[in-house]
Amino acid sequence: MSTAPALSNNFSQRRRIIASILVLIAALCFSAKAVLVKLAYRYEIDSISLLTLRMVFSLPFFLGIAIWAKQKALRENRHVVLSTRDWIAIFLFGLCGYYLASMLDFMGLFYITAGLERLILFLYPTMVLAINAIFLKKPVTRIQWIALALTYGGVSLAFLDRDQLGVGSNVFLGSILIFFSGLTYAIYLVGSGQYITKVGSLRYTCLAMLAASVGVIVQHGIIYQWALFNFPSQVYVLSIIMAILSTVLPTFMMSEAIRIIGSSNVAIIGSVGPVATIVMGYFLLGETFGLWQFLGTVLVIIGVLRISLK
């Protein structure tokens, strides 16, 4: 009797397990970004310079992978030639999703804790839902309305822990900056759909990151004349870790995992993100969290999962 089907099933099962582990690792890596930013701020670096260092150290990886992906597509006779309009659109979406969103995120982390930052950023699937409903006229179901109420109710509960949220009266400003960071990323996701389908997620992500890197580097040149080499050595160590551990690796881990197990399963495993950030903030930054923030985190995770799975 043939054992081929059994071997095939075992192989598929192993791939799904590996993909699930990749999502878990990627979620932890993404969660570490806020903690690394907060650690770097202890050395009196501004948000623009820190973001520029992150992009500079990430740039060679994304450039190399973009070239490799293009060569691979050419060999397999599936390379898509982009029009000028395509290039402009990808450039603008890259600026929106990885430049503007990252800039607002880094600025917001000046004022609020890493745990609250991750909680607010985790709302972006609800923003995708709202954008689709308002601009693409996609109806919102009753279950999705309930999920929206859960998520934003959860964030409201988290704000009851005033002493554990951030720096004084600037908590509101920081929260607004992080909210708009999530919103710009949601806009990027909605607008990128047709181009990801056209050129593939790997090539598209690389091109979007390259566009964002150009935007950040140009901005730093205008404001600070590229004065990037006068910070303590700890800043560069943290920036390199952030570039590799919290940018390059998790980006491609998530892409590969979505290909193997689907976005719904990725959403379930990725929901560990906010909790992981709170735990890392507690041990590495000395941040605390109270009962209301814990309950709010639970509600946000439940609501976002409901929307993501839908």
Residue pairs with C-beta under 8 A, 6 or more apart in sequence:
15 260
16 260
16 261
18 260
19 256
19 257
19 260
19 261
20 257
20 261
20 265
20 269
22 253
22 254
22 256
22 257
23 253
23 254
23 257
23 261
23 265
23 266
23 269
23 270
24 269
24 272
25 250
25 253
26 249
26 250
26 251
26 253
26 254
26 257
26 270
27 250
27 269
27 270
27 271
27 272
27 273
27 276
28 272
28 273
28 276
29 245
29 246
29 249
29 250
29 253
30 246
30 250
30 273
31 118
31 272
31 273
31 274
31 276
31 277
31 280
32 245
32 246
32 276
32 277
32 280
33 242
33 246
33 247
34 109
34 114
34 117
34 118
34 277
34 281
35 114
35 277
35 280
35 281
35 284
35 285
36 238
36 241
36 242
36 245
36 246
37 50
37 106
37 109
37 114
37 242
38 109
38 113
38 114
38 281
38 285
39 238
39 284
39 285
40 50
40 234
40 235
40 238
40 239
40 242
41 50
41 109
41 110
43 231
43 232
43 234
43 235
45 231
45 235
46 224
47 103
47 106
47 107
47 109
47 110
48 103
48 106
48 216
48 219
48 220
48 223
48 224
49 220
49 224
49 227
49 228
49 231
50 106
50 235
50 239
51 102
51 103
51 106
51 216
52 216
52 217
52 219
52 220
52 228
53 228
53 235
53 236
53 239
53 243
54 102
54 239
54 242
54 243
54 247
55 209
55 212
55 213
55 216
55 217
55 243
56 213
56 217
56 228
56 243
57 239
57 240
57 242
57 243
57 244
58 209
58 213
58 243
58 244
58 247
58 248
59 209
59 210
59 213
61 243
61 244
61 248
62 205
62 206
62 209
62 210
62 213
62 248
63 206
63 210
65 202
65 206
65 252
66 203
66 206
66 207
66 210
69 200
69 202
69 203
69 206
70 79
70 203
73 79
73 80
73 200
73 203
80 198
80 199
82 90
82 199
86 195
86 198
89 191
89 195
90 195
90 204
90 207
90 208
90 211
91 207
91 211
92 211
93 188
93 191
93 192
93 195
93 208
93 211
94 188
94 207
94 208
94 209
94 210
94 211
94 212
94 215
95 211
95 212
95 215
96 184
96 185
96 187
96 188
96 191
97 184
97 185
97 187
97 188
97 189
97 192
97 208
97 212
98 188
98 208
98 209
98 211
98 212
99 211
99 212
99 215
99 216
100 181
100 184
101 181
101 182
101 184
101 185
101 188
102 181
102 212
102 216
103 181
103 216
104 177
104 178
104 180
104 181
104 184
105 117
105 121
105 177
105 178
105 181
107 174
107 177
108 117
108 173
108 174
108 175
108 176
108 177
108 178
108 181
109 117
109 174
109 178
110 167
110 170
110 174
111 166
111 167
111 170
111 171
111 173
111 174
111 175
111 177
112 165
112 166
112 167
112 170
112 171
112 174
112 175
112 178
113 164
113 165
113 166
113 281
113 285
113 287
113 289
114 277
114 278
114 280
114 281
114 285
114 287
115 274
115 277
115 278
115 281
115 282
115 287
115 289
115 293
115 297
116 158
116 165
116 166
116 171
116 175
116 178
116 293
117 174
117 178
117 277
118 273
118 274
118 277
118 278
119 154
119 155
119 158
119 274
119 277
119 293
119 296
119 297
119 300
120 155
120 175
120 178
120 179
120 182
121 178
121 181
121 182
121 185
122 182
122 273
122 274
122 300
122 301
122 304
123 151
123 152
123 155
123 179
123 182
123 300
123 304
124 182
124 183
124 185
124 186
124 189
125 186
125 267
125 304
125 307
125 308
126 147
126 148
126 151
126 152
126 303
126 304
126 307
127 182
127 183
127 186
128 186
128 189
128 190
129 140
129 144
129 148
129 307
130 186
131 186
131 187
131 190
132 138
132 190
133 139
133 140
135 190
136 190
140 148
141 310
143 306
143 310
144 306
144 307
144 310
146 303
146 306
147 302
147 303
147 304
147 306
147 307
147 310
148 303
148 307
149 303
150 299
150 300
150 302
150 303
150 306
151 299
151 300
151 303
151 304
151 307
152 303
153 296
153 299
154 295
154 296
154 297
154 298
154 299
154 300
154 301
154 302
154 303
155 296
155 300
156 296
157 292
157 293
157 295
157 296
157 299
158 165
158 292
158 293
158 296
158 297
158 300
159 165
159 171
159 175
159 292
159 296
160 290
160 292
160 293
160 296
161 289
161 290
161 291
161 292
161 293
162 171
163 288
163 290
164 287
164 288
164 289
164 290
164 293
165 171
165 293
166 174
167 174
188 208
192 204
192 208
195 204
196 204
199 207
201 255
201 258
201 259
202 252
202 255
205 251
205 252
205 255
209 251
217 226
220 226
220 228
254 266
254 270
257 266
258 266
263 308
264 308
264 309
267 304
267 305
267 308
267 309
268 305
268 308
268 309
271 301
271 304
271 305
274 297
274 300
274 301
275 297
275 301
278 287
278 289
278 293
278 297
281 287
281 289
282 288
282 289
